[in-house]
Amino acid sequence: MRINVFASILAFALGAVVISVAAEGRQEDHSETFRQLELFGDVLSRIESDYVTETDQTALIEAAIDGMLASLDPHSAYHNPDAYEDLRVTTRGEYGGLGMEVTKRDEYITIVSPISDTPAERAGLRTNDRIIAVDGDSIIGITVDSAVEMMRGAVGEPVTITIARGTEDPFDVTLVRDTIPLRTVATRIDDGIPYLRIAGFNERTTEMLLEGISDLEEENGGPLPGLILDIRYNPGGLLDQAIGVTDVFLDGGEVVSTRNRDPRDTQRYNARPGDRLNGAPIVVLINEGSASAAEIVAGALQDRERAELVGMTSFGKGSVQTIIPLRGGRDGALRLTTGRYYTPAGRSIQGTGIVPDLQISSFPISEDEAENAHPTLEADLPGALENESGAERADADIAEIEQPPADWPETEDYQLSRAREILRQAMESQQAALH
């Protein structure tokens, strides 16, 4: 058994050597690599022969791969075939589930918003409801990914979730999983103010954005006078979709650049001519949950002075991951960090985040909370890449953060309310300038 295992590992290593020789044009000494691989084979063989219970060789090797990738940074990972298929589902556009956008606040999986016409909405679930158990198993403290995996499943199967809502006693809700279209764009007009939310970036996000703008124009009875673009709690997604979304609002010019280990691999992505809103003012809402692709959009619109950013400093994920299928996906895939992205002004926001033009909190913050309490951010993750420029995330200065009044209702979205006021003023100013 040990000979077979080591032969497979050695074959993989030799393949890597061939690639290295082709890339560098010279033979390198890989004797130390081979020695370490032989060590791995020795350890695996000893575990299989002497461990107190029988072991699963596949699980052991997967665990070793997981550990190797985890030692690189928080975003590099191995997806086994099942996990790779789940990843493909989330980027394609639909899945079997309950239909709600969730995030983690403190230790609780919290509903950001139920998706229209899904089991979650039909069951009356609300924004800020906390999900504390799934089928009787507590999910307090677990990751969002783990909670989502527990709630997704085959269409037609029931699942019971336990909800904690405000000061009410926790209660159970049983829902039947349905096919959930991953519609990442939602629109509405409130008191004459067009609003568009992007919850993530899958393969159809740019297409849905254009459809959403057309829907808003139809509802408005003509071209939009302005737009609130809400990308709070948007965890990111596909790079090409972030570029496509930004392209909608820019009349040419750079959107983002990516730089890999080899400087020759630097790529710059530009918007095409034509601003879909014809220069109408835009207010972008961001917060600590706006990450990765969402930060690309926010950073580009801020650097290009196309929008005013309102909210709180974003998550700070400035790295690019490439999905690399293994044997065509039969052996799963690697999600490997292959580069960093930079805003049009050349900023790397790795670890630092995008600082909004106007910092507004959605809830009151005490001095102690500003210094000691904040959600987990990119810079807090073990093994997170450092910012190449040496920049660090600025501490929150409570004196510079606008907060809701003491009597502000908890059920009202203060950031959104202020964004409406700011956009309305910008629209009025633009109209006055035109006349």
C-alpha positions as CSV (number, residue, x, y, z in Angstrom):
1,M,0.0,0.0,0.0
2,R,2.8,2.4,0.9
3,I,4.5,1.8,-2.4
4,N,1.3,2.6,-4.4
5,V,0.7,5.8,-2.4
6,F,4.2,7.0,-2.7
7,A,4.2,6.2,-6.4
8,S,1.1,8.4,-6.9
9,I,2.6,11.3,-4.9
10,L,5.9,11.0,-6.7
11,A,4.1,11.1,-10.1
12,F,2.4,14.3,-9.0
13,A,5.7,15.8,-8.0
14,L,7.4,14.9,-11.3
15,G,4.5,16.5,-13.1
16,A,5.2,19.7,-11.1
17,V,8.9,19.4,-12.0
18,V,8.0,19.3,-15.7
19,I,5.9,22.4,-15.3
20,S,8.7,24.2,-13.4
21,V,11.3,23.4,-16.1
22,A,9.0,24.6,-18.8
23,A,8.2,27.9,-16.9
24,E,11.7,28.7,-15.8
25,G,13.7,27.1,-18.7
26,R,16.1,25.4,-16.4
27,Q,16.3,22.3,-14.3
28,E,16.0,22.8,-10.5
29,D,17.1,20.6,-7.6
30,H,14.0,19.0,-6.2
31,S,15.7,16.5,-4.0
32,E,14.4,18.1,-0.9
33,T,10.9,18.0,-2.3
34,F,11.2,14.3,-3.0
35,R,12.6,13.7,0.5
36,Q,9.6,15.5,2.1
37,L,7.2,13.5,-0.1
38,E,8.8,10.3,1.0
39,L,8.4,11.5,4.6
40,F,4.7,12.0,3.9
41,G,4.4,8.5,2.5
42,D,6.2,7.1,5.6
43,V,3.8,8.9,7.9
44,L,0.7,7.8,5.9
45,S,1.9,4.2,5.9
46,R,2.5,4.2,9.6
47,I,-1.0,5.7,10.3
48,E,-2.6,3.0,8.1
49,S,-0.7,0.1,9.8
50,D,-0.6,1.2,13.4
51,Y,-3.4,3.7,14.2
52,V,-5.7,2.5,17.0
53,T,-8.7,2.2,14.5
54,E,-8.9,1.6,10.8
55,T,-8.5,4.8,8.8
56,D,-9.8,6.1,5.5
57,Q,-6.9,6.8,3.2
58,T,-8.9,9.2,1.0
59,A,-10.0,11.3,4.1
60,L,-6.4,11.4,5.4
61,I,-5.0,12.7,2.1
62,E,-7.8,15.2,1.8
63,A,-7.0,16.4,5.3
64,A,-3.3,16.8,4.3
65,I,-4.3,18.8,1.3
66,D,-6.6,21.0,3.3
67,G,-3.8,21.6,5.8
68,M,-1.3,22.5,3.1
69,L,-3.7,25.0,1.5
70,A,-4.8,26.4,4.8
71,S,-1.2,27.2,5.6
72,L,-1.1,29.6,2.6
73,D,-4.0,32.0,3.4
74,P,-7.6,31.9,4.5
75,H,-9.1,31.8,1.0
76,S,-7.1,29.0,-0.6
77,A,-8.8,25.6,-0.2
78,Y,-9.5,22.2,-1.7
79,H,-13.0,21.3,-2.9
80,N,-13.7,17.6,-3.1
81,P,-16.0,16.6,-6.0
82,D,-19.2,17.2,-4.0
83,A,-18.0,20.5,-2.7
84,Y,-16.9,21.5,-6.2
85,E,-20.3,20.8,-7.6
86,D,-21.9,22.9,-4.8
87,L,-19.5,25.7,-5.8
88,R,-20.5,25.5,-9.4
89,V,-24.2,25.5,-8.4
90,T,-23.8,28.8,-6.5
91,T,-22.2,30.5,-9.4
92,R,-24.6,29.1,-12.0
93,G,-27.7,30.5,-10.5
94,E,-30.0,28.2,-8.7
95,Y,-30.1,25.6,-5.9
96,G,-32.4,23.6,-3.6
97,G,-32.9,25.5,-0.4
98,L,-35.1,28.0,1.7
99,G,-34.5,31.3,0.0
100,M,-32.8,33.8,2.3
101,E,-29.7,35.8,2.5
102,V,-27.8,35.2,5.8
103,T,-24.7,36.6,7.5
104,K,-23.0,36.0,10.9
105,R,-23.4,38.7,13.5
106,D,-21.7,38.0,16.8
107,E,-22.1,34.2,17.1
108,Y,-25.5,34.1,15.4
109,I,-26.5,33.2,11.8
110,T,-28.8,36.2,11.0
111,I,-31.2,36.7,8.2
112,V,-30.3,39.8,6.1
113,S,-33.4,39.4,3.9
114,P,-35.7,36.6,2.7
115,I,-35.8,36.3,-1.1
116,S,-39.1,37.1,-2.7
117,D,-41.5,34.2,-3.4
118,T,-39.5,31.6,-1.6
119,P,-40.2,29.3,1.4
120,A,-38.5,31.7,3.7
121,E,-40.6,34.7,2.7
122,R,-43.8,32.7,2.6
123,A,-43.1,31.5,6.1
124,G,-42.9,35.1,7.3
125,L,-39.2,35.1,8.2
126,R,-37.8,38.6,8.7
127,T,-34.7,40.7,8.5
128,N,-32.6,40.3,11.7
129,D,-34.2,37.0,12.7
130,R,-31.5,34.8,14.2
131,I,-31.4,31.1,13.2
132,I,-30.2,29.2,16.3
133,A,-30.8,25.6,15.3
134,V,-31.5,23.4,12.2
135,D,-33.5,20.2,12.7
136,G,-32.8,20.5,16.5
137,D,-29.0,20.9,16.1
138,S,-27.6,24.2,17.5
139,I,-25.8,26.3,14.9
140,I,-24.7,29.0,17.3
141,G,-21.1,29.8,16.6
142,I,-20.7,27.9,13.3
143,T,-19.7,29.4,10.0
144,V,-22.1,30.8,7.5
145,D,-21.0,28.2,4.9
146,S,-21.7,25.3,7.4
147,A,-25.1,26.7,8.2
148,V,-26.0,27.2,4.6
149,E,-24.9,23.6,3.9
150,M,-27.3,22.3,6.6
151,M,-30.2,24.3,5.2
152,R,-29.8,23.4,1.6
153,G,-30.9,20.0,0.3
154,A,-33.1,18.2,-2.2
155,V,-36.1,20.0,-3.4
156,G,-39.3,18.8,-1.7
157,E,-37.5,17.8,1.6
158,P,-38.6,19.5,4.8
159,V,-36.3,21.2,7.3
160,T,-37.1,22.7,10.7
161,I,-35.2,25.9,11.8
162,T,-35.4,27.5,15.2
163,I,-35.8,31.3,15.1
164,A,-34.9,33.8,17.8
165,R,-36.7,37.1,17.1
166,G,-36.2,40.1,19.4
167,T,-37.4,39.4,22.9
168,E,-39.8,36.7,21.9
169,D,-39.3,33.1,22.9
170,P,-37.5,31.0,20.2
171,F,-39.9,29.2,18.0
172,D,-39.7,26.5,15.3
173,V,-40.6,27.0,11.6
174,T,-40.8,24.0,9.2
175,L,-40.2,24.8,5.6
176,V,-40.1,22.6,2.5
177,R,-37.0,23.2,0.3
178,D,-37.7,24.6,-3.1
179,T,-35.7,25.5,-6.2
180,I,-34.3,28.9,-5.4
181,P,-33.1,31.0,-8.3
182,L,-30.0,32.8,-7.2
183,R,-31.4,36.2,-8.1
184,T,-28.7,38.5,-6.8
185,V,-30.5,41.7,-7.8
186,A,-33.5,43.3,-6.3
187,T,-35.1,46.7,-7.1
188,R,-37.8,49.1,-5.9
189,I,-38.6,52.8,-5.8
190,D,-39.2,54.4,-2.4
191,D,-40.7,57.9,-2.3
192,G,-39.3,58.6,-5.8
193,I,-35.8,57.3,-5.0
194,P,-34.7,54.3,-7.2
195,Y,-33.0,51.5,-5.1
196,L,-31.1,48.5,-6.4
197,R,-29.5,45.8,-4.2
198,I,-26.8,43.4,-5.3
199,A,-26.5,40.5,-2.9
200,G,-23.6,38.6,-4.7
201,F,-21.9,38.1,-8.0
202,N,-22.9,34.9,-9.9
203,E,-22.9,34.2,-13.7
204,R,-26.0,36.3,-14.3
205,T,-25.5,39.3,-12.0
206,T,-24.6,41.8,-14.8
207,E,-27.5,40.6,-16.9
208,M,-29.9,40.9,-13.9
209,L,-28.5,44.4,-13.1
210,L,-29.4,45.6,-16.6
211,E,-32.9,44.0,-16.3
212,G,-33.3,45.7,-12.9
213,I,-32.4,49.1,-14.3
214,S,-34.9,48.7,-17.1
215,D,-37.6,47.6,-14.6
216,L,-36.8,50.8,-12.5
217,E,-37.1,53.0,-15.6
218,E,-40.4,51.4,-16.5
219,E,-41.7,52.0,-12.9
220,N,-40.3,55.5,-12.9
221,G,-41.8,56.3,-16.3
222,G,-38.5,57.4,-17.8
223,P,-34.7,57.6,-17.3
224,L,-33.6,57.3,-13.6
225,P,-32.7,60.6,-11.9
226,G,-30.3,58.8,-9.6
227,L,-29.7,55.4,-7.9
228,I,-28.9,53.9,-4.6
229,L,-26.7,50.9,-5.1
230,D,-26.8,48.7,-2.0
231,I,-23.9,46.2,-1.7
232,R,-23.9,45.8,2.1
233,Y,-23.3,42.2,3.3
234,N,-22.3,41.3,-0.3
235,P,-19.6,38.7,0.1
236,G,-18.4,38.9,-3.5
237,G,-18.2,36.3,-6.2
238,L,-17.0,36.3,-9.8
239,L,-14.4,38.8,-10.9
240,D,-15.8,39.2,-14.4
241,Q,-19.2,40.0,-13.0
242,A,-17.8,42.7,-10.7
243,I,-16.2,44.2,-13.8
244,G,-19.4,43.9,-15.8
245,V,-21.4,45.6,-13.1
246,T,-19.0,48.5,-12.8
247,D,-18.9,48.8,-16.6
248,V,-22.6,49.6,-16.5
249,F,-22.0,52.8,-14.6
250,L,-18.7,54.1,-16.2
251,D,-18.1,55.7,-19.5
252,G,-14.8,53.9,-20.3
253,G,-11.6,53.9,-18.3
254,E,-10.1,51.4,-15.8
255,V,-12.2,49.3,-13.5
256,V,-9.6,47.2,-11.8
257,S,-6.1,45.6,-12.3
258,T,-4.9,42.2,-11.1
259,R,-1.3,41.5,-10.3
260,N,0.1,38.0,-9.9
261,R,3.5,36.8,-8.7
262,D,5.0,37.3,-12.2
263,P,4.7,41.0,-13.1
264,R,4.3,40.0,-16.7
265,D,0.9,38.6,-15.8
266,T,-0.6,41.9,-14.7
267,Q,-4.0,42.5,-16.3
268,R,-6.0,45.7,-16.5
269,Y,-9.7,45.7,-17.1
270,N,-11.5,48.7,-18.6
271,A,-15.1,49.7,-18.9
272,R,-16.6,50.2,-22.4
273,P,-17.9,53.6,-23.6
274,G,-21.4,54.4,-22.4
275,D,-22.8,55.0,-18.9
276,R,-26.2,53.3,-18.6
277,L,-27.4,56.1,-16.2
278,N,-26.0,58.9,-18.4
279,G,-24.2,60.5,-15.4
280,A,-27.2,60.4,-13.0
281,P,-25.9,60.6,-9.4
282,I,-25.2,57.3,-7.5
283,V,-24.9,56.6,-3.8
284,V,-23.3,53.3,-2.9
285,L,-24.0,51.7,0.4
286,I,-21.2,49.5,1.9
287,N,-20.4,48.0,5.3
288,E,-18.1,45.5,7.0
289,G,-19.8,42.7,5.1
290,S,-19.0,44.1,1.7
291,A,-16.1,42.0,0.4
292,S,-14.0,41.1,-2.6
293,A,-16.0,41.7,-5.8
294,A,-18.2,44.1,-4.0
295,E,-15.1,46.1,-3.0
296,I,-13.9,46.1,-6.6
297,V,-17.2,47.8,-7.6
298,A,-17.1,50.3,-4.6
299,G,-13.4,51.1,-5.1
300,A,-13.7,51.7,-8.8
301,L,-16.8,54.0,-8.5
302,Q,-15.1,55.9,-5.7
303,D,-11.7,56.3,-7.5
304,R,-13.4,57.4,-10.7
305,E,-15.6,59.9,-8.7
306,R,-18.7,58.3,-10.2
307,A,-20.5,57.6,-6.9
308,E,-20.5,58.7,-3.3
309,L,-19.9,55.9,-0.8
310,V,-21.9,55.8,2.3
311,G,-21.8,53.4,5.3
312,M,-18.9,51.7,7.1
313,T,-15.4,50.6,6.0
314,S,-15.6,47.3,4.0
315,F,-14.2,43.9,4.8
316,G,-10.8,44.3,3.2
317,K,-10.3,41.3,0.9
318,G,-8.0,42.4,-1.9
319,S,-6.9,39.0,-3.2
320,V,-8.0,37.0,-6.3
321,Q,-8.8,33.3,-6.2
322,T,-8.7,31.0,-9.3
323,I,-10.7,27.8,-9.4
324,I,-8.5,25.1,-10.9
325,P,-10.4,21.9,-11.7
326,L,-8.4,18.7,-11.0
327,R,-8.8,16.0,-13.8
328,G,-11.6,18.0,-15.3
329,G,-13.3,18.2,-11.9
330,R,-13.4,14.5,-11.3
331,D,-11.0,15.0,-8.4
332,G,-12.6,18.3,-7.3
333,A,-10.8,21.6,-7.6
334,L,-8.4,23.9,-6.0
335,R,-9.4,27.4,-5.0
336,L,-6.0,29.1,-5.1
337,T,-5.1,32.7,-4.4
338,T,-3.2,33.7,-7.5
339,G,-3.1,37.5,-7.3
340,R,-4.1,40.8,-5.8
341,Y,-6.4,43.3,-7.2
342,Y,-5.9,47.1,-7.3
343,T,-8.4,49.9,-7.7
344,P,-8.0,52.4,-10.6
345,A,-5.9,54.7,-8.4
346,G,-3.6,51.8,-7.7
347,R,-4.9,51.1,-4.2
348,S,-4.6,47.6,-2.6
349,I,-7.3,47.3,0.0
350,Q,-6.0,44.0,1.3
351,G,-6.7,44.1,5.0
352,T,-7.6,47.8,5.0
353,G,-10.9,47.9,3.3
354,I,-12.6,50.7,1.3
355,V,-13.3,53.7,3.5
356,P,-16.6,55.4,2.5
357,D,-16.8,59.1,1.7
358,L,-19.3,59.5,4.6
359,Q,-19.1,57.1,7.5
360,I,-22.6,56.3,8.9
361,S,-23.4,53.5,11.3
362,S,-26.7,51.6,11.2
363,F,-26.8,51.5,15.0
364,P,-25.4,53.5,18.0
365,I,-21.7,52.9,18.8
366,S,-20.2,53.6,22.2
367,E,-16.5,54.5,22.5
368,D,-15.8,51.1,24.0
369,E,-17.5,49.3,21.2
370,A,-15.6,51.3,18.6
371,E,-12.3,50.2,20.1
372,N,-13.0,46.6,21.2
373,A,-16.0,45.2,19.3
374,H,-16.3,44.7,15.6
375,P,-17.1,41.8,13.3
376,T,-14.4,39.4,12.0
377,L,-12.7,41.2,9.1
378,E,-10.1,40.1,6.6
379,A,-7.2,41.4,8.7
380,D,-8.4,39.2,11.6
381,L,-8.3,36.0,9.7
382,P,-5.4,33.6,10.5
383,G,-2.8,33.7,7.8
384,A,-4.3,36.7,5.9
385,L,-2.1,38.3,3.3
386,E,-0.4,41.5,4.4
387,N,-1.0,44.7,2.4
388,E,1.9,45.1,0.0
389,S,2.2,48.8,0.8
390,G,2.4,48.0,4.5
391,A,-0.9,49.9,5.1
392,E,-3.1,48.7,8.0
393,R,-6.8,49.0,8.7
394,A,-7.5,52.3,10.4
395,D,-9.1,52.2,13.8
396,A,-12.7,53.5,13.9
397,D,-12.8,57.1,15.0
398,I,-16.2,57.4,16.7
399,A,-16.0,61.2,16.3
400,E,-16.1,60.8,12.5
401,I,-18.9,58.3,12.4
402,E,-22.5,59.6,12.0
403,Q,-24.9,57.6,14.2
404,P,-28.6,57.3,14.4
405,P,-30.5,59.5,16.9
406,A,-31.2,58.0,20.3
407,D,-34.9,57.7,19.5
408,W,-34.3,56.1,16.0
409,P,-36.6,53.0,15.6
410,E,-34.6,49.7,15.6
411,T,-36.7,48.4,12.7
412,E,-35.8,51.3,10.4
413,D,-32.6,51.2,8.3
414,Y,-30.7,54.4,9.2
415,Q,-28.0,54.0,6.6
416,L,-30.6,53.6,3.8
417,S,-32.6,56.5,5.1
418,R,-29.5,58.8,5.0
419,A,-28.5,57.5,1.6
420,R,-32.0,58.6,0.3
421,E,-31.4,62.1,1.7
422,I,-27.9,62.3,0.2
423,L,-29.1,61.1,-3.2
424,R,-32.1,63.4,-3.2
425,Q,-29.8,66.4,-2.6
426,A,-27.5,65.2,-5.4
427,M,-30.4,64.9,-7.8
428,E,-31.7,68.3,-6.9
429,S,-28.2,69.8,-7.4
430,Q,-27.8,68.2,-10.8
431,Q,-31.3,69.4,-11.9
432,A,-30.4,72.9,-10.8
433,A,-27.2,72.8,-12.7
434,L,-29.0,71.7,-15.9
435,H,-31.3,74.7,-15.6
